[in-house]
Amino acid sequence: MSTSKRELNQEILLEIMLQAYRLGVQRKDVDVNMMIDTLTDELKPYFEQQGQLARVEATG
């Protein structure tokens, strides 16, 4: 998923959650913390972008 402007929407969120679920189902050595870490890593770019937008709006 490589787009220049990445926006978090329901479809992307469900895709990320499905990837984490599949990881947990396919690999028995994956625990809940590893799944949460995967979700966090996948979602981080979206929240960082939102934080940047909020700072720009606050200063503008």
DRENPA-3360 file (N, C-alpha, C; in nm, 2 decimals, always signed):
BEGIN
1 = MSTSKREL = +0.08/-0.12/+0.00/+0.00/+0.00/+0.00/+0.09/+0.12/+0.00 ~ +0.13/+0.17/-0.12/+0.21/+0.29/-0.12/+0.15/+0.40/-0.20 ~ +0.09/+0.49/-0.12/+0.03/+0.60/-0.19/+0.09/+0.73/-0.13 ~ +0.09/+0.83/-0.20/+0.16/+0.95/-0.15/+0.08/+1.02/-0.04 ~ -0.05/+1.01/-0.04/-0.13/+1.06/+0.07/-0.20/+0.94/+0.13 ~ -0.16/+0.91/+0.25/-0.22/+0.79/+0.32/-0.32/+0.84/+0.42 ~ -0.45/+0.80/+0.40/-0.55/+0.84/+0.50/-0.61/+0.71/+0.56 ~ -0.63/+0.71/+0.69/-0.68/+0.60/+0.76/-0.83/+0.60/+0.74;
9 = NQEILLEI = -0.89/+0.50/+0.69/-1.03/+0.48/+0.68/-1.07/+0.34/+0.73 ~ -1.19/+0.31/+0.73/-1.24/+0.18/+0.78/-1.18/+0.07/+0.70 ~ -1.17/+0.08/+0.57/-1.12/-0.03/+0.49/-0.97/-0.06/+0.52 ~ -0.89/+0.05/+0.54/-0.75/+0.03/+0.57/-0.73/-0.03/+0.71 ~ -0.81/+0.02/+0.81/-0.81/-0.03/+0.94/-0.84/-0.18/+0.95 ~ -0.94/-0.22/+0.88/-0.98/-0.36/+0.87/-0.87/-0.44/+0.81 ~ -0.81/-0.39/+0.71/-0.70/-0.47/+0.64/-0.58/-0.49/+0.74 ~ -0.55/-0.38/+0.81/-0.44/-0.39/+0.91/-0.48/-0.49/+1.02;
17 = MLQAYRLG = -0.60/-0.49/+1.07/-0.64/-0.58/+1.17/-0.64/-0.72/+1.12 ~ -0.68/-0.74/+1.00/-0.68/-0.88/+0.94/-0.54/-0.93/+0.93 ~ -0.45/-0.85/+0.89/-0.31/-0.89/+0.88/-0.26/-0.94/+1.02 ~ -0.29/-0.86/+1.12/-0.24/-0.90/+1.26/-0.31/-1.03/+1.30 ~ -0.44/-1.04/+1.27/-0.51/-1.16/+1.30/-0.45/-1.29/+1.23 ~ -0.42/-1.27/+1.10/-0.36/-1.38/+1.03/-0.23/-1.42/+1.08 ~ -0.15/-1.32/+1.12/-0.02/-1.35/+1.19/-0.04/-1.43/+1.31 ~ -0.14/-1.40/+1.39/-0.16/-1.48/+1.51/-0.22/-1.61/+1.49;
25 = VQRKDVDV = -0.29/-1.63/+1.38/-0.35/-1.76/+1.35/-0.25/-1.85/+1.28 ~ -0.17/-1.80/+1.19/-0.07/-1.88/+1.12/+0.05/-1.92/+1.20 ~ +0.09/-1.84/+1.29/+0.21/-1.86/+1.37/+0.17/-1.88/+1.52 ~ +0.19/-2.00/+1.57/+0.15/-2.02/+1.71/+0.25/-1.96/+1.81 ~ +0.36/-1.91/+1.76/+0.46/-1.85/+1.85/+0.43/-1.70/+1.87 ~ +0.32/-1.65/+1.81/+0.28/-1.51/+1.82/+0.19/-1.49/+1.93 ~ +0.22/-1.40/+2.02/+0.13/-1.38/+2.14/+0.05/-1.25/+2.12 ~ -0.03/-1.21/+2.21/-0.11/-1.09/+2.20/-0.02/-0.97/+2.19;
33 = NMMIDTLT = +0.09/-0.96/+2.27/+0.17/-0.85/+2.26/+0.23/-0.83/+2.12 ~ +0.27/-0.94/+2.06/+0.33/-0.93/+1.92/+0.22/-0.88/+1.82 ~ +0.10/-0.92/+1.84/-0.01/-0.87/+1.76/-0.03/-0.72/+1.78 ~ -0.03/-0.68/+1.90/-0.05/-0.53/+1.93/+0.06/-0.45/+1.88 ~ +0.19/-0.51/+1.89/+0.30/-0.44/+1.83/+0.29/-0.42/+1.68 ~ +0.24/-0.53/+1.61/+0.22/-0.52/+1.47/+0.11/-0.42/+1.43 ~ +0.00/-0.41/+1.51/-0.10/-0.31/+1.48/-0.04/-0.17/+1.50 ~ +0.03/-0.16/+1.61/+0.09/-0.02/+1.64/+0.18/+0.02/+1.53;
41 = DELKPYFE = +0.27/-0.07/+1.48/+0.36/-0.04/+1.38/+0.29/+0.00/+1.25 ~ +0.18/-0.07/+1.22/+0.11/-0.05/+1.09/+0.03/+0.09/+1.10 ~ -0.02/+0.12/+1.22/-0.10/+0.24/+1.23/-0.03/+0.37/+1.26 ~ +0.10/+0.35/+1.31/+0.18/+0.47/+1.34/+0.19/+0.57/+1.23 ~ +0.21/+0.54/+1.11/+0.22/+0.64/+1.00/+0.10/+0.73/+0.99 ~ -0.02/+0.67/+1.01/-0.14/+0.74/+0.99/-0.16/+0.84/+1.11 ~ -0.13/+0.80/+1.23/-0.14/+0.89/+1.34/-0.04/+1.00/+1.34 ~ +0.08/+0.97/+1.29/+0.19/+1.07/+1.28/+0.15/+1.18/+1.18;
49 = QQGQLARV = +0.09/+1.13/+1.07/+0.04/+1.23/+0.97/-0.07/+1.32/+1.03 ~ -0.16/+1.26/+1.10/-0.27/+1.34/+1.16/-0.21/+1.44/+1.26 ~ -0.11/+1.40/+1.34/-0.05/+1.49/+1.43/+0.02/+1.61/+1.36 ~ +0.08/+1.58/+1.25/+0.14/+1.69/+1.17/+0.04/+1.78/+1.12 ~ -0.08/+1.73/+1.07/-0.18/+1.82/+1.02/-0.24/+1.90/+1.13 ~ -0.26/+1.85/+1.25/-0.31/+1.92/+1.36/-0.22/+2.03/+1.40 ~ -0.09/+2.01/+1.40/+0.01/+2.12/+1.43/+0.01/+2.23/+1.33 ~ -0.01/+2.19/+1.20/-0.01/+2.29/+1.10/-0.14/+2.38/+1.11;
57 = EATG = -0.25/+2.31/+1.14/-0.37/+2.39/+1.16/-0.37/+2.47/+1.28 ~ -0.31/+2.43/+1.39/-0.30/+2.51/+1.51/-0.21/+2.63/+1.49 ~ -0.11/+2.62/+1.41/-0.02/+2.73/+1.39/-0.07/+2.82/+1.28 ~ -0.15/+2.77/+1.19/-0.20/+2.85/+1.08/-0.31/+2.94/+1.11;
% end
